[in-house]
Amino acid sequence: MPFEGAPASDLDRQVDALADAVAAAAGPVVLVSNEIALGVVPMQAETRRFVDALGLLHQRIAAVCDRVTLMVAGCELAVKGHR
């Protein structure tokens, strides 16, 4: 789902480029992002598209990461790769 004014293929290329860079990184990489889809679904179409696009970005990046952590109220919640 593209952001307003960006063709889907351009957004897809940018997400793929970021995922490739993370996967190819020689050392640890820490990414921080807001999870905005845990609340009420917005009424405006533009906002829903943004929420959907960010969710797809999170999924794509999480797929290439060894470890994914969700922080809630300062508490670490293991999502992927914790032992």
For each residue, the residues with C-beta under 8 A, 3 or more apart:
1: 8 11 49 52 53 56
2: 5 6 7 8 10 11 49 53
3: 6 11 49 50 53
4: 46 49 50
5: 2
6: 2 3 10 11
7: 2 10 11
8: 1 2 11 12
9: 12 13
10: 2 6 7 13 14
11: 1 2 3 6 7 8 14 15 53
12: 8 9 15 16
13: 9 10 16 17
14: 10 11 17 18
15: 11 12 18 19 56 57 60 61
16: 12 13 19 20 60
17: 13 14 20 21
18: 14 15 21 22 57 61
19: 15 16 22 23 60 61 63 64
20: 16 17 23 24
21: 17 18 24 25
22: 18 19 25 29 31 61 64 65
23: 19 20 64
24: 20 21
25: 21 22 28 29
26:
27:
28: 25
29: 22 25
30:
31: 22 61 65
32:
33: 54 57 58
34: 54
35: 38 58 70
36: 39 51 54
37: 51 54 55
38: 35
39: 36
40:
41: 48 51
42: 47 48 51
43: 47
44: 47 48
45: 48 49
46: 4 49 50
47: 42 43 44 50 51
48: 41 42 44 45 51 52
49: 1 2 3 4 45 46 52 53
50: 3 4 46 47 53 54
51: 36 37 41 42 47 48 54 55
52: 1 48 49 55 56
53: 1 2 3 11 49 50 56 57
54: 33 34 36 37 50 51 57 58
55: 37 51 52 58 59
56: 1 15 52 53 59 60
57: 15 18 33 53 54 60 61
58: 33 35 54 55 61 62
59: 55 56 62 63
60: 15 16 19 56 57 63 64
61: 15 18 19 22 31 57 58 64 65
62: 58 59 65 68 79 80
63: 19 59 60
64: 19 22 23 60 61
65: 22 31 61 62 68 80 81
66: 80 81
67: 80 81 82
68: 62 65 79 80 81
69: 76 77 78 79 82
70: 35 76 77 79
71: 74 75 76 77
72: 75 77
73:
74: 71
75: 71 72
76: 69 70 71
77: 69 70 71 72
78: 69 81 82
79: 62 68 69 70 82
80: 62 65 66 67 68
81: 65 66 67 68 78
82: 67 69 78 79
83:
